[in-house]
């Protein structure tokens, strides 16, 4: 799907290290009455492809998407899997969510909690759950051991064209529901596999009208393909944390390039760094490290943020490209759906890339969205001025 260029060239947002960071939104259940809960639950379970005896834990927040929980429980039971219960991210946990298993987790922390979560085969992260929550974090510890998988069903990740996170309203709800239910998952997986194969032996370059001109190689680095496949068998090829975190809606590929191959420059948006608005920011990279920084306004704020971030703030992190045409930026009243997973949207990041299999540590991550980028693999053009060509 092709879409018209929008007037804003790029956006930036600073995030903690994780594949996604939903914000909390209280008392929203009554605003979701137009959603087809049964269809949503069925699609989540279809993408999970549960096997007999698999153990499933839900993680959510009371007051958000509560109607999904009994439908998911019923579907889990009907699949011959085992429903372990639903944990709440706070102390407001309805009694009917509780089971013997969830009660056994109460009061546990750290490695003790992670050990108790080892028996979870599938975790479903419902809206409201974030990596700051202990059960969510405990499941990530399990995934880091090469065990289990999670579905990330956050229903967040919408940004306006000034880079501000938008709370989903009824329009976004219906937009996301349509994407979830009607994405052609087979075609999405096929084009992502094609792009993965194309990158292996070629330089990848990203340019923008504002002055971004950067290239890199991925070599044998793992490419995480968010194709919406949360089946146990799909995890056989998983090698990184985010391979085991399956996003729904689906759409992006993500990769940490070989750090030493990253060369060129990124022209950043006029955006906040260390609490100040910075304009005209340009960073130059050599062998994956920042070697020069210039800005027309508030350069010192950039320098302060980078200093506070340590080595991660001086390092290229990740290349991500959206492939889902249903998540492309709308041509009318444009906004960026679901973390830039739409066809043609590019994300270039700074910071820690260990969750992607990279070598940069430190915890700091800064995501930057580019909606007018041109992407070439070797001499093959994949995206031109934000328009996906394949």
N, C-alpha and C positions, 0 to 999 in steps of 0.2 A: 504494500500500500504506500502510495506517495502522498506527501502533504506539503503544503505551502510553507515557505520560510516564514519564520516569525521575527519580530523586530529585535528581540533580545538575543544577543549572540551566544552568551554562555552564562552559566550560573555556578555558584559554589556553595557548599555546605560543609561544615566541620562536623564529623561524627566520631564517636568512640569506636574502637576496633570491634567490629562485628559485621556480619553480612547485611544486617538491617537494624534499624533503631526505631521502632514504633513508639509514639508517645501515648500516654494514657489519656483516656477520654471517658468520663464518668456519666452514668445514667443515660446511655444512648439507646437502650433497647427499644424504647418507645418510638424512636425516630427511624427504625429499621423495618417498619411493618410492611413495606412494599417488597421486601426481599423474599425470594422463594427458598425458604429454609430447607425444604426437603431436597430440592434440586442441588443446592449447595452441598449439603451433607453427602448426597449420593456421588457428586463429582469428587469430593475429597477422598472418599473411600475407593472410588474407581481408580484414582491416581495412586493410591496406596497399594492396591492389589494385595490385600491381606491374605496371608496363608494361615491354614488351620493351626491353632495353638499360639500364634503370635500375640505378644502382650503389648497392649496399647494404653498409654497414659495421655490424658488431655491436660493442658496447662492454660489457664485463662484468668479473666477478671470478672467477678460477679457484676452483672449489669450490662455486659457487652456480649452480644451474640448468644445469650443464654438459650434461646430456642434450638440452637444447633446441638446442644449436648445430649438430650434424650434421643435425638435422631441418629447421632453418631454412635451412641451406646447401642442402639438397636441394630444398626448396620454392622458394628463390630461383632455383636453376638451372632447375627445371621451369617456372617462370614466364617464362623467357627473359631474366631479369635477370642482373646480374653480381655475384657474391659477392666483396667486396673483402677479406674476412677478419674476424677477431675480435681486437680489442685488449683487453688486460688493464689494469685501473686500477693495477696494481702490477707489480713485476718478475717475478712468478710467472706467466708466460705459457707455456702448453703449446706444444710445437713444432707440433702439428697445428692450432693456431689461426693460426699465422703464414702470411702470404702475402707476395708481393713488395711489395704495397701497404703492409701493416702494418709490414714491415721498413723501408720508406722513411720511416716516421714517427718511427722511433727517434731520440732526441736532439733532435728539433725542439721549439721552444717558441714561444709568442706568435703574432705575425702570420705568421711563417714556417710554423708548423704550420697555422694557419687557412687559409693560402693553399693548402697541400697538401690540405686537406679540402674545398676548393671543389668538387671533382668528385664528392663524395658526394651522392647524391640522397635517400637515406633512411638515417638512423642508428637503430638499435634499441638503446635503453639497457636492458640487462638488470640484474637484481638485483645490487647492489653498486656500480654506477656512480653517481657523484655529481658535482655541478657543480664540486667541488674538484679533480676529475681533469682533466688537461690536454686529453685528446682530447674529453671531454664539453664542456669550456669552449670548445675550439676549434670544435666543431660549433655551439655557441650563437652564436659570432661569425659563422659562416656564415649561420645563421638570421636574425640581426640585419641582414644585407644583403638580406633578402627572398628567400633562396634555400633550397631543400631543405626537409626536414621530419624530425622524429624521433618515434619511438614511445617513450613512457616506460612501461616495464614493470618498475616497481620492486619490487612485491610488499611494500611497506612501508606506512606511513601509518595504522597501527591505533593507537588511543589508548584507554586505560582511562578510567574516569569520574573519575579524579583528575588527568587531563591528562598521564599518563606514556605515552611511546611504548612500544608492545608489540612484541616480536619475534614474527614469525609462527610459530605452532606448527602442528601437523597440523590443528587445528580451523579456524584462520584460513586455512591453505592451501586446504582443501577449500571453505571459504566463498568465497574469492576466485576459485577455479577455477570454481565454479558461476556466479558473477556474470559472469565473463569469457565463458564459453561460452553462457550462456542469457539474457543481457540482450537485450531487444527494442530493438535499436539504431534502427530506424526510428521507433518510438513515442517513444523518448527524444529523438531529433532534432526530432520534430514538436512536442513540448510545450516544448522549449527555444526553438524558433523562435517559438512563440506567446507565451512570456513576454518574449522580446526585443522583439517588436512591441508588446506591451502597455506596456512601460516607456517607450517613446520619447517620448510626449507627456504623461506623468503623473509625479506625485511618487511615489516609492517610500518607504514607511515601515516601520521595524522596531521592534517593542516587545517587552519581556519583563517578566515579573512582578517581576524584581529592580530595574527602573527604567530600563532602556534605552528610549529614545524618540528615534529619530533619523530624519531624512528627507533625501532628495537627489533629484536628477534626473540622467539620463545623457545627455540630448541626443543627439548623433550619435556618442558614444563607442563604440568597438568592444566588443561583447560576445563574449567567447570562450566558445564552446559546446563543452564536452568531451563530444562525442557519440560518440567512438570511431571517427570517420571519418578515416583516415590516407591517403586516396587523393590522388594528385598533383592531380587536378582540384579537390579540396576546398580546396587551398591558393590557388586563384585569388582567394578572398575574404580571405585572411590579410593582416593589416596590422600585427600585433604579434608579438613573440617567442613568447608563449605560444599564439598561434593555430597556430604551426608545431610546437608540442610537444603531441603527442596522447597523452593519458593512457589507459591500459588497466589496470584497469577504468575505465569511463567514468561520467560522471554530473553534473558541476557546470557552472553558468555562472559566469563571473567578469567583473567590470567595474570600472573605475576611474571613479566618478561625476565629473561636473564639480565640481572641487574647491570652487569658490565657492558651490555650492548646498547643501553638507553642513551641516545645522543640527540641534542637539539634544544628546542625552547618551547615553553608553554606560556601563552598569553592568558593571564587570569582575569576574571571579572572584577569589576569594581565591587568589592565585598569586604566584609569585616575580617580583620586579622587582629587578634589580641584586643578586641573590643573597639577598634577604630576602623572607619571606612578607608580602604586603600584603593587608589585609582592608578590605572596604567601599569599594573604589575606584570613584569616579564621575568621568568626564571630560565636560565640556561643550564643544561645538564651535560655532563661528560662522565661516561662510564657509570651512569645511574645516580650520580651525585650532583647536587646543585653547586655550580661553580661561580655563578654571577646572579645577582638580584638587582633589578632596577624598578623604580616606580615613580610616578609623577606626583604622588601625594601619600604621605604617611608611611614611607619606607621603613621607618624605625619600628612601626607596629609589626610589620612582617618579620623583621629581624628578631624582635622580642619573642614572637610566637615560635619561630624556628629554633631559637636558642633554648626556650623552655621545653621543646619537644625532643631535644637531643639529636642523636644521629638520625632518628626516624624522620625528623623534620627536614633533613637535608637529602632525603632519599625518595626516588620514584618508587611507587608502590604497585600500581595495578592499571591495566587497560581493561575496560569493559565496553561491550557493544550490545545494544538492544536489537532484537530480531523479530519481536512480535508485532505484526502490522496492526493488531487490534489495540495495542498500547501506544501507538504512534501519537505524537503531539497533535491534538485536534487543530484543524485549520481555522475554525471559528472559536473565539474565546479560548485561545491556547493555554495549556498548562502541561506540566510534565507528569504523566502517570507513573505510578509504581517504580520509584527509584531509577527512572531512566531505562526501563526494560523495553520500551517501544522501539520499533524498527527505525534505525538511523541515529539514535541518540548515543553519544559517546560519553564515557566517564573516564577521566584520568585522575589518578589519586597520588597523594604523597603519603609516606609513612610505612608503618608496620605491615608486612605482607605474609606473615607466618601462616595465617589461616588459609592462604592460597598456595602454600608450599614454597614461598620465597625465603630469603635470608635476612630480611630487615626486621629487627625487633624493636621494642620500645613502647608499643601501645598506641602511639599517636597515629591518627588517620585523618586526612582531609580529602573529601570527595569533591570533584568538580565536574559539572555537566556541560556538555557542548552540544548545542542543537543545530549548529550549522557547519559541522566538521566534514571533511573529506577524508575517507579512509581508503588506502591502497595496500594491497598485498602483492609484493613484487610490482608488476606493471598492471595488475588487475584492479579495476576500480569497483569497490563494493558500496561505498557511500559517497555521494557528491552533494556538498552544501546541505547536509542534513537529510538528504533523500536517499533511502535505501533502494538500491538498483536491482537487486536479485529477486 
